[in-house]
Amino acid sequence: MRLETTLSDELTRYLDLSTRQIQVTAANMANIDTPGYRTVGMDFDAAMQEALVEGGQQAVEPRIRPVGGLVVRPDGNDVSMDRESMQMAEAQLRYKTGVALLRREYTRVFNAIHAK
């Protein structure tokens, strides 16, 4: 038996995109010393909006694009650990919030099932 609600589906997409943001940020951090590496990023809000419009018909892969306006070092790398640390903290906060909201939604559903 599957217990799903519209909200739980949306929160699942939210968690998927939060996880993808963490992966993108971790890749940037891992390449901080790679000559010529250019920072990439995703627009979380736009990706979430697209996921909501799709309505769960298929998994939405966010657009990963180069990040402009960063200081390029002499080796051609433009990764900023300060920027990536902030991106990681934001993505982790989103993920933790999504987990808490999903837990609350499932508790609500289970309580409704067991109500007398």
Secondary structure as GFF3:
##gff-version 3
##sequence-region A 1 116
A	DSSP	alpha_helix	6	30	.	.	.	ID=ss1
A	DSSP	beta_strand	40	41	.	.	.	ID=ss2
A	DSSP	alpha_helix	44	54	.	.	.	ID=ss3
A	DSSP	beta_strand	65	66	.	.	.	ID=ss4
A	DSSP	alpha_helix	81	114	.	.	.	ID=ss5
###
